[in-house]
Amino acid sequence: MPPAAEPEVAPEPRVTPVLAPGSASEPRPARPSRGSRPRLRAAAGAALLTGVLFCLAGRLAGSYPFGTRTRNIVDLGQQYLPFHAYWRDLLLGRTHGDLFLNWSSGFGTNFLGDFGTYLSSPFDLLVVLFPADRPELALYAVTALKIATAGAAMAALLLTLRRGPWPVAAILGTAYALSGWTFNYGATVPMWLDGLVAFPLLCLVGEWARKGRRPVLGPLVVALAWFANFYTAYMATIGAAVVLVVRLLTTDDTATASTSTSTSTSIKPKLVVAGRPRLLALLRAARSVLLGIGLAAPLVIVIFLGTKAADPTPPTAFVAAAWSDVAARFLPATASVATPALFIGTPALALALTLPFNSAVAGRVRVGWITAIVLVTLSLQWEPTHLLWHAGASPNGIPYRQTFVLCGLLLMAAWLSVAGGLPRPLALLGGTGVLGLLALAAAGSVDIDRWTYPAVAGALALGVLAALAALLARARPVGRLLPVLAVVLLLAAQAGETLVTGKRIEEQQLSEVSWAPRVGPWHTDMARAVAEKDAWPRHRTDPGEVPGGNDVLLVGGEGADYYSSLTSDTSSRTLTGLGFGYYAKGRHPVSLDNPVTDAIFSIGTRMRSTPRGPLALDRLPEATITVTDTPVPPLVTVHPNEVPAPNEVPAPAGSPALADSAFARQERMLGRAVYEVPAAPRRTTAPDGTGTTLTARCPAGSDVWLWAPEYQGTVALAGSPSATSAFAGKLPSVVAPMQRLGTVPADGTVRIDLRPEPKAGPRPKLPANPVGCLDRQRLADAVRDLTATGATAVRATGHTLTADLPAGSTGTAVVAVPRIRGWRCAAGDAPLAPADSRLGLLAVPLDGRATSVTCSFRPPGVKLGGAIGAAALLGLLATALPHRRRRTGRIDPSAGRQEFTARAHPARSTE
């Protein structure tokens, strides 16, 4: 660290004289200014250091791509990895859908909303550079590049806030990029990393607004941030607003208006201390934010409306973390999804804590930044401000998603305290003392890891040595050895703690949360089998379940499996009502291997997998794949206008009617009665009191199906050679799909033994009519009839489906696609209109004259968002043209030539 600088005094603005072209003093072509060179060095250094440390942390943890262990925990493996694999295929033109519609997942889903939620970052375009069988490597590269960019952006911002040694800015930028938030949350939710990048960039936009500079680039940066990921960009915007307010209150160089040129030979910068310049700066910042959000509106509006139509998750009550746990999260090697991840490195935190005691920094600067940090910290723990940070809705899962903003504020405080030189010994002692109190307060937290205090001690020791080297350099300013040694020791302290933290967080996550194995032979074999059998749109090909989630996005095909924050409530309810299961509180419907629903949704080819061994963290999954082709109706079938009544049997008094069962709903959607549903099977308790036996009668030879969405335990059909089936229902998170148990014996007696999990209680939760016996011959007859009257040809493009129908078709054409918002349909040459719904599927009325039906999907909000975006673009152009005129100036007609006037240098900050 360099010696302390003398207190800064704002110099008088320097004015460069007007120079005529061709004169001896004519300025040369512009080169990077001396002020920009340290920023470039700091940004490059932070990016390089961040990338190296992030990769080293993964190497120490033994995770892919530097080890054999999977990184695919929770949603990383179930959502983000499959979505990126599908994005690559879409960019290369290898999918059935387009940017509007995904034909593969959930029997047809709004892809533009998913694109804006998971894939709209410019970094995600890099997936096309990687092979199709290496989606994990592509996603890892995207993740590492985002994190490195965040470090570079923060390093550049720090040197914009105040001049100082660029190596220290690079180290603090790296501390921001590799904070506890990044390791605990961002690295496994890569879409949030765009907010990590956006925060320092939006702070730069605030600086430009404060100085009256870059009125066009500012809105474009805001637009890019909100386009890349509007959710964390919203949080970053709040954080940048806090920084702007602090800067306005603690600096005196706020511009009154945009710099203008005239024909005069001198420039007088308008720098005043009154409130008007600050108000103008706020207005300029608001203009940049509003124009930027407006430019991103074509995507943001679609996501907003998609969220409103999504399957609602149960309300979540915010519970503030204990303050001892909050204190613990400032320390290394701590991990939890229930507490705020605030680790930035012990040396960086100690420097931030010196700011209140650092008399070399102006008093109002210290007060402003300390107040902001305290208020933001308190806002994490208060429910009204918690809701403000999260756009009015307490999230399911991680409740402290905004903590990257507080990490950034702490590092800005550290920079302001050290940029002018190492704080004096009293300030260092004060900061270290507060750090000690913080560590003491965290001692009783459950988040403390066995590595936490040893890592703190090691980093603190190196930090003390760095401070001693800097103090010696200040006392004896001879040579550069001691300042370089101080920086190296600081780097070692920060890097060591960062590596320990990254390693331990990854290890704890794998031991405590659900995970999916790496992409391996199981996935590649399935993708190959699906590609060989895919017959879309003649019928669907369902790959069944493969390890992970969003199976069809990863291996191809078309099925029900779909996991997204925007899963439509219509789709989720329709599929659950038919006996499909789900995870993630309804937002992850899964495939159902049932011949009736296969007929309803035109699944003509079904893949089934038999694992060759248990799934493991460090082993690639393998399976034997079987392919079954079954005759099914086309995607578009014709039904009578009246929905037929289900095959009802009078229900016992007080129990729901059979029409409420999944079997009855399947029959209504198919239009034929194919099940025998015993009314309220007799229930008896097992002799040992640990289970229940259901007894009923069904036609001999029919298939026995059990529908038990809330049941958690094992099931076996007495006398059946089939293996025991497992159900995993656990409301509200998980609904178990219906399962086939075997064949009804010759005497027609069905006995089903249920053994619930101990934690689920001895009496299983079952619907009133949980048993259905499927008559295969009735189903075959129904398929034959629907095929005869259904579409003779089906054509599908990116987001449009057209079907040819037999002449004279009357009734209702039903398209085997959930009727989510955005569908418009028409019969024959009629104009497209919002589609009707028949039991949750697309429906088109037929009058006997139309010989075709057409349905097209347009994501809700596209037109409104486009209009807002166009208005914002006009506003940006209206801003750009006057600014361009001011920059070019006007030619004095009496002079006969244009004069070049250099920009005046504004006064430096008094920080």
N, C-alpha and C positions, 0 to 999 in steps of 0.2 A: 504494500500500500504506500502511496506517495506521502510525503510530509503534508501536514495541514496547510491549507492555503490561507492567505490573508483574507479577512472578511471582504466580500465583494461590495463595491460601491458602484451604483449605476452611473456610467459615464454619459457625457453628452452625446447625443446622436451624431454619428459621423455622416457627412454629406459629400459624396463624390462629385466633382465638377462635371459639367456637361462636356462631352468630348465629340468633336466632329469626325465623321468618317474620313479615313485616310490620313488623319493626323498622326504624329509620332506617338501620341499617347492612346491611340485607339485600342480598346480592350480586345484581347484575344478571344477566340471561341471559348464558351463556358466549359469549365472543368469542375469536377466535384470539389466543393468548398472544403476548407480545412475542417469545418464543423461537421461535415457529412462523413469524412473519412473515419473518424473514431466510431461513428454509428455503424458504418459498414463492417469495420473490423469486429466490433462487439457482436453484431448480429451474426456474422459468419462464425465467430468463435463460439457463440452460444449454441448455434445450430449443430456444429460439429461435436461439441462437448456433450450436448443433450443426446444426440444420436448414439454416440459411443457408449455413454453410461446406460442408456435404456437397453441397448443390446447386451451389454455386460451383465446387467441385472437379470435378464432372461437367461443368459448363459449360466450364471450362478444357480438359478432356480432349476436348471435342466429342462427348460420348456422349449417347445418348437419356436423358431427353426434352428436353435442352437443345441437342442437336446431332444429327447424322445417323448417327454411328457406333454400332454395336451394343454393348450391354453383355453379351450372352449368351455368356459364356465358359464352357466346360466344362459343369458340371452346372447352372449357372444357366439355360442355354437348353434343356438336355436333360431336366432333372427338375423344377426348381422352377417355371419358367414354365408348362409344361403342367399340372402338378398344380394350380396356382392357377387356371388357366383352367377345369379340370374342376370344381374346388371351387365356383367361381361357378355353374356350370351345375347342380351338385347342390343347392346352397342354393336355387336358383330352380326346382327340380323339373324340370329339363330333361335328366336322364340316365336311362338304363335301370336303373342300379343304385341302391344306397342306401349308408348308412354302413357296412354290413357287407361288401358285395360290389361290386366293379367289374366289370361285364360287358364293358366295352370293351377292356381291356388284357389281354394274355397269355392270351386266350380264357377269362378269368374269374379274378380275383385278390382277395386279402384286402385290402379297402380300409380297414378300421378300423386295421390296422397302419400303412398308408401315411398315413392321417389323423394318427395319433399321431406319426409321424416327421416329416412335412412341413407339416401344416396345422392343428394343434391350438392354435396361438397365437390368443388373442383378436383380435390385430391382423389376422389373415387373414380375418376376417369382413368386413372393409372392401372386399373384392373385389366385393361385390354392388353397390357404389356406382358402379362404372365400366362403360362399355359393353363388350359382348362382344368387340368387335374391338380393344380396348385393354388386353389382359392385361399387357403390359409396363409400361404406365403404372400399373396397379393394383399390380403387384408392386413397382415403384419407390416408390410412395407408402407401402406397407406397410413397406418396408425403411427409408426415411427416418424414418418415425414410430417404429419400434423403436429406431433409433440415437438419435433425439432423446430418447426416454423413458429410455434408458440414461444419457444425460448428466444429465437431471433427477434421476434416482434417485441417482446418485453425488454430485451437488451437495448434495442433501438429507442424504445420509449423512455427508458431511464436516462439515456444521454440527451434526450429531448427535454426532459424535465429539468436537468441540471448537468453542466459539464463535469467531467470527472474521468478517472482512469478507466479506459475501455475494458481492460481485462477483468476488473471487478464487476463492471456492468454485465459482461458475458457470464461470469459465475452466478450472479444474481438472476440473470435471465434463465439460466439453466435450472436454478433452484425453483423458479416459478413453473417451468415446463415439467419438472420431475417432482412436483409436490406430492404430498400424500393423496390429494384428490386425484391426481393423474394415475397413480399406481392402484388406488383402491377402487376408483370409479371409471375414470376416463379411458384407461387402457383396455378395459373390457366392454365399454360402451363407446365405441369410436366416434359415433355421430356427435357426442357431447364435446369431443375435442375441438370441434369447430368453434365452440364458445370460448374455449381456452385461447385459441388464436385470435378470436374477435375482440376480447377484452382490451388488450393493449392497442390494437388497431383502432378501436372506437375511442380510446383515450387520446390517440393521435388526432382523430377527427375533432375531438373537443379542443385540442391545442390549436388546430387550424382555425376553428371557429373563433377562438379567443383572440387569435392574431389577425383575423380577417383574411385568411389565406385559403387557397384551394377550395373555392365554393362548389366546384364541379366534382373534384375527386372525392371530397368528403361524402356526399350522398351515394356515390358509387361504392365506396367502401362499406357504408351502412347496408346498402342493398346486397352486396356480396355476403356480408355476415348473416343477414336475415335469410337470404336464399340458401346458404349452406346449411344452417340449422337454426330455425327461428326460435326454438325453445331456449337453448342456451344463449343465443344472441339477445334474447329479451333480458336475461339475467345480466349479460355483459353490458347491455345498454344502461341498465340501472346503475351498475358499478361505474361505468364511464361518466354518468351524470354526477355521481358522488365526487369523483375525481375532478370534474370540471368545476363544480361548486367550490371545492377546496382551493383549486388553483385561482379562481376568480377572487376569492377572499384573501389570498396570501401573496399575490403578485401584483405588480404595478404596471406591467407592460401590456395590458389589454388594449387592443386597437379600437378606436372609435368607429371606424368604418373601413371598408376595403381600401387598400392603397390605391391612389389615383395619380396619374401623371398629367402634367400640363406643359405648356410651352415655356414656362418659366425656367430659369436656370438653377433653381434650387428646390429642394424638397424639405418640408417640415413635417415630420411624423407627428401624428396627433396621439400623444400618450398622456392620459390624464388619470387621476386617481378617483374621480367622482363616480357616482353610481351609474351614469348613463352608459359608459363603455361596457360595463359588466352586463347591463340589460341588453345592449346590442349583441354582445357575445352570446348570451343565452338564446336570443332570437335566431342568430345565425346557426347555433347548434341545433335548435329545434327544427329549423328549416332543413338542415342536412338529414336529421333523423326522419322527419316526416316524408321528405322526398325519397330517401333510401327505402323506407318501409313501403312506400307507394310503388316503387319500382319492383320490389319483391312480391307485391300483392298477388300477381297471377298464381303464385305458388302458395303463399301464406294463406290466402282466403280458402283455397282448396283444402289445405290441411285443417284449417279451423272448422270448416263445415264437415269434413270427414271425421274430426274428433267429436263433433256434436252428434253425428249419426252412428258413432262407434258403440259397441256393446259396453254398457256402463259397468264400471267396476264398483264394488261396494264402497261406501264412503269411508275415508280413513281419518281418524282423529289424530291430530298432531300431539305428540308427547315430547316435551323438551328433554334433552339429554341432561343427565346429572353434570354439574359443573366440574366435578372431578374427572369425568370422562372427557369433557371438552378440553380440560387442561392436558389430559393424557394424549389427545390427538395432535397436540403440537410437537410431540416427541416422536422419535424414529421407531420404525418396526411395529407400529400399532395399526390394527385393521378392524373395521366394523362398518356395517351398512346402516347402523342406527345412530351413529354419532358423526359430527363434522370432521372430515379429514383435513387437518390444518398443518401438517408437517411441511416445513420449508427448509429444514436443516438447522442444526443448533447454532452454528456461527452466524447464519443469516438472521435467525430469530434474535440472537443476542444483539446484533447490530441494530435491528429494528427497535429493540427495547432500550437502546441507548439514546434514542431520539429525545425523549422527555428530559434527559439530563445533559444534552449536548448544547452548551451555551454558544457554540460557534454557529448554530443555526438560529435564524431570527425567531423571536418569541412567537409571533403570530403564525409562522409556518409550523412550529411545533404544536401549538394549540390546535390549529386547523386539522392537521393530519392525525393527531392523537384523538381528537373528538370524532373524526370520521371513522377511525378504526374501532373505537369503543362502541359507537352507535351501530355500526355494521355487525359487530360481534353480538351485541344484544339483540339485534334484529333476527339473528338465527334462532333465538330461543323464545321469541314472542309470537304467538299464533297469528295475530293480524299481519305482522310483517312477514312471517313465514308464508302466509297465503299470497301476499304481495309479490314476494320473490318467485312464487310458483304459479303466477298468472291466475290466482283465485281458487286453485284446486290443490288440496294436499295430496301429494303423489303416493301411489302404492309403491312400496319398496323403499328406496333411498330417500329420506326426508331432507337431506342437506346437500342438494345438488348444486347450490349456488356458492359453495365455499371456495371455489377457485378465485372468486372475486376478492374475498378476504385475504387469501394467500397473496394475491397481487398487490393489495394495499400494504400489507406488511413488508413486502419486498421494496415497494416504493419508499416506505419509511426508512428501511435499512439503507437504501441508496442515498437519500437526502442526508442521512446522518454521516455517511462515510465518503460521499463524493468529494468533499473539500479536504479530505485527509482523515486519517484515523482519529476518532474521537479522543478527547483527553482522558487521562487515567480515571478521573472521578466519574466521567460518563460511562466508561467501560465497566467500572465497578458497579455503578447503579444498574446498568443493563444486565450484568451477570447476576446481581442480587435478585432482580425480578425473575430472571430465568430460574434461579434456584428455588424461589418460592413456587413457581409454576410446576417444577418437577416434584416438589414436595407435596403440592396439592393433588398431583396425579397419582401418588403412591398407592392409593387404595382402589384405583380403577381396574375393572376387569379387562380393559383393553391393553394393559401393559404386558408386553412380551418379555421373554427372558433375555432378549437381545437389546431391549430398549435402553436401560441404564448403562450397560457397557458401551453401547454406541454413543450415547451422550457424553460419557466420560472421555472416550477416545477423541471425539470431535472437539470437545472443549479443550483438551490438552493441546491438540494441533492449533486450535484457534488462539490459545494463549501464546504459543510460540510464534504464530504469525503476528500477533499484536506486538510482542517484544521486538521482533525484527523490524516492524514498521516504526516503533518508537526509537530504536537505535538509529534507524535511517534518518529520522527527524533530528535527532541530537547530533549526528555526524553525517551530514549530507555529502558523502564522498562516494562516488561510484554508484552503480545500479544493482550491485549484488544483493544488498539487504532488501530493497523494495521488491525485486524479483522473487527472493526467497519468501517474503511475506505473502505474495500472491500465490506461490506454489503451495505453501502450507495451508492457506485458505482453501485452495482448490482441493487439496488432499482431504481436508476435513469434510467439506461438503460432499465430495465424490464418495468417500468411504461410507458416510451415513446414508447417502442415496442408494448405494448398492445394497447395503444391508436391508434397508427399508423395502426396496423393490423385491428382493429375494424372499423376505419373510412374509410380505403381504401375499405374494403369489402362492407360497406354500400354505398359508392359512386359508386362502380362498379354496384351494383344491381339497382341503380336508374338511371344510365346513359347508360348502354349497354344492348344488348339483352340477354335474359336468357332462360333457359329451366327448367321446373319443375323437381322435383326429380323422380326417378324411382318408379312407384307405380302400383296400380291394372291394369291400362290401359296396361302397358307393360307386366305384368305377365300374364294377360288374353290373350293378343295377342300371347305371346310366347307359351302358352298352345294350343291355336287354331291352330297356324302354325305347331307345332309339330304333332298334330293329322292329319293334312291334307297334310303334306309334302310328295311329290311323286317324288322327284328328283332321277334320271335324266329323268323320263318319261315326266314330264313337270315341270314348275316352279310354285312356290307359292309366291305371292307378298303380303306382309302384309300391303301395302299402307303406309300412313303417320301416325306416332305416334309422340308424343312430343319429340323434340330434333332433332336429325339428325342421318345419318347412321343407319336407322331404322333396316335393315336386320341384322346388326351386333349385335344389342341389343336384338331383338326378334326372329331372325331366318328367314328362307325363302330365296328367290332369287329374286332380283329386280334390278331396275335401280338406286335406291337411293345409293349415295356414295359420301363421302366428304373426300378428301385427298389433300395434297399438290402435290401429284404425279398423280392426275387424268389425264389420257392420253388425249392428244389433239384429237386423233382419236375417242375415246369414246365420248368425250364432243361434238365434231362437228357432229358426226353421230346421237347422240340422239337429239341434239338441232334441227338438220335439219328435224327430224321426228315429231317435235312438243312438245318434252319434255321441261320442264323448268329447270332452274338452279339458284343457289345462288353462292356467293363467286367468282364472275367473271368467271364462267364456271367450277370451280373445285368442285361444289356440284350439280351434276344432281339429279333430284328428280323423283319420280314415276309419271307415266302418266296413268290415268284410262281411257283407250281407247281400244275398242275391236279390232281395226286393229293392233295396236302395240302389244296387247296381243297375237294375232295370229302370228305375226312376230317373237316374242321372246318366244313363247310357254309358256305363262302364263295361265295355266289351272285353277288355283284357285286364287281368289282375295279376300282379306279382306278389309272391309270398316268399319270405326269407326265413331260413333256419340258421341261426348263428352257429358257427363252428367252435365257439368257446365264449366264456364270459368276457364282457367288455372290461378293458383295463386302461389306466391312465397313460401307460407307456407302450401300448401295443396297438397296431393297426387292426381294425375290425374286419372279420371275414365272415361270409355266410354262403350257404347254398340257396340258389334262387330257382324257384319254379314258376312257370308261366301257365295261366289258365285262360283260354278263350271261351266266351259264353255268348250265345245270341242275345242281343238286347235291342230294344226299340231305338230309333234314331233320336238325336238331340231334340227334335221338335215332333211332338205327338198331338193328335187331335182328340179332344174329349167333349162329351156333352156339356151344355151350359150348366145343367144342374149337377152339383157335386153329389155322388151317390152316398147313401148312408152306409156306415161301416157295418161289418158283420157283428152286430151287438148281441150279447147275452145279458139278460136282466142281472144287474148287480145287486149284491146284498144291501139292505137298508143302511144308509149312512156312509157308504163307500162311493167313490167317484164312478161315473159312468165309463163304460169301456171306450167311449169316444175320446177320453182323455189319455188313453194309452198310446205308446209309440207304435204298437202294432196297428191300431185303428187309424192313426194318422198316415202310416205307410199305405194302407189300403185305400184311403180316400185320395191320396196323391196318385197312386197307381190307377185308381178307377176300378179296381176289382178286389173281391174278397179272397184272400189267399191264406189266411191264418185261422186256426181254431184256437180261441183264447179261453181257457178254463176260467170260470168266474170264481174269484177269491179262493185259490188253492188252500187246502187245509194245512195248518202250521202246527207242528209239534216240536217240543223242546228235546234236545238230545239228552240221554240219561245222565251224562256228566255235566249238563247245564252249560256247556260251552258252545253250543250251536243250535241250529234250527233245521228241520226237515220239511220241505214243501211236498205235498202229495196232490196229484191231479190226474185227470184222464184225458188222453188225446188219441187221435187216429193212429193206429199202428203204422210204423214206417215213416211217419212225418218227422221233420227236424225240430228238436227242442231248442228254443231260444229263451234266454233269461234277460230281462230288462230290469236292471237294478242300479240306477244312476248314482245313488248315494251309498251303495254298499261298499264296504272295505273288508276284504277277506278272500277266502277260497271257496270254490264251488265245484261239486262233482255230481254227475248224474249216475244214480245207482244202476249197476249192471252195464255201464258203458265203458268200452276199452279206452276211450279218449282220456287224455291227461287232465289233471285238475286245472281248472281255470281260475285266474286271479282277477279280482275286481279291486280298483283303487279309488273309489269315490270318496271325496272329502270336500263337502261344500264349505265355502263358496268357491274354492280354488279349482277343484277337480270334479268332473262328472265322468263316471265310467260308462263306456259304450256297451250296448247289448252284445251278448256273445252266444254262439252256438255251443251247446253242451253235448249233443249227440243225437241218437235216433230213438224214437219211441219204440219200446219192445213190443212183441207180438200181443201181449195181454192188454196193451193200451195204458198201463199204469206208469206214471211218471213220478219218480221220487228224486228230489234234489236236496243234497246235503250241503248246508252252508256253515262254514266255520269262520266267524268274523275275527278280525284282529282284536287282541285283548283291549287295546286302547279305544276301540270303536264301541265297546259294550257287548253284552251277551245277546241282545235281541237286535237283529239286523234291521236297518231301515229299508223297507221295500215298498214299492207302489202297490195299489190295491190289486192290480192284475199284472203280475210280473212275468208270467209264463205265456209264451205263444208257440204254437206248433204249426210249422210251415208245410203246406201241401205243395210239393214241387210241380205236380201236374197242373194244378190251378195256375201257378205262376207261369209255366210254359205256355199255357193257353192265353193268358193275359198278354205275354210278350208277343205272341204270334198275332193277336188281334191289333195291338197297338202298332206293330210294324206294318201291318197291311193298310192301316188308315193314316199312318204318319207320313212324315216328309219323304219324298222320293229322292231328294238330293239336298245336301246342306253345304253351304260355302261360308267360310269365315275369314275375315281379314283382321287387321290389327285390333279394331274395337267395334266391328260390325259383323253381324251374322244374318245370312239370307237363306231361306229354306223354300224349296218348291213343294207344293202340296198337290194331292190328287184333285182333279176337277170336281167341283161341287161340294167341297168340304164345308161343313157347317159346324157350329158349336164354338169351341175355343181351342186355339192353338197354344199349347203349353211348351215353353222353351225351358229346358232343364238347366236353368241358371237362376240363382236367387235374385229376387226383385229388389236390388239395392237402389238407392237414389242415384239418378243419372241416366237410367235406361229410358229410351224412347223407341216405340215400335209402331208398325203400321202393317196393314194387310193390303196386298196388291200395290197399286200406285198411289194410295192415300198418303198424305203428308205424315211425317213422324210426329207422334204425340207421346206424352208421358205414359209409360207402360202400365197396364193393369196387373193385378196380382191374383194368382190362384193358389191358395194355400202356401204362399211365400215364394212362388216361382213366377217368372214372366208369363204373361197371358195376353193373347191377341184375339179379340172377337172376330169370328168368321161369318159371312153372310151367304156363302155358297157361290159367290162370284169371283173372289180372289183366288189365285192359284199360287200365291207366294206370300211369305211374311218376311219382314225385315226388322231387325232390332239393332240399334246403334247406341253406344255408350259415350256420354260426355260428362266428365267429372263435375259435380256441382261446384259452382264458384268460379269456373273458368271464365265465363263471360263477365261477371262482376269484377273479378281480379284483373282481367284484361283491360277493362275500362279504367279502373283505378291506376293501373300501370301506365296506360297511355296518358292519363292526366298528369301523372308524376313526371313522365318523360317530357311533356310540354313545359312543366314547371322547371325542370332541369335545364332545358334549352333556353327558357326565359332568363334563367340565372347565368347561363354560360355566355350568351351573346353580349350583354353589357360588360361582363368581366373581361371578355376578350377585347372589347373596345378600350377599356381602361388600361389593359396591359400594353396594347399597341400604341395607345396615345393618338394624338391628331397631328397631322403635318401642318406646320405653319406656312401658309401660302406665300408669305413675304420672305421666307428664308430660302426657298428654292431647294432645300434638302432636309432630310429628317435627322434630328439629333438623338443620340443615345444617352440616356441618363441611367446611371446605376441605381439600384435599389438602396435606400437608406438602411443603415443597420439599426435595429431597435435596441433600446436599452436592455442590458442584461438583468436577469432576475436578481432580487435582493436576497434570495434564499441562501 
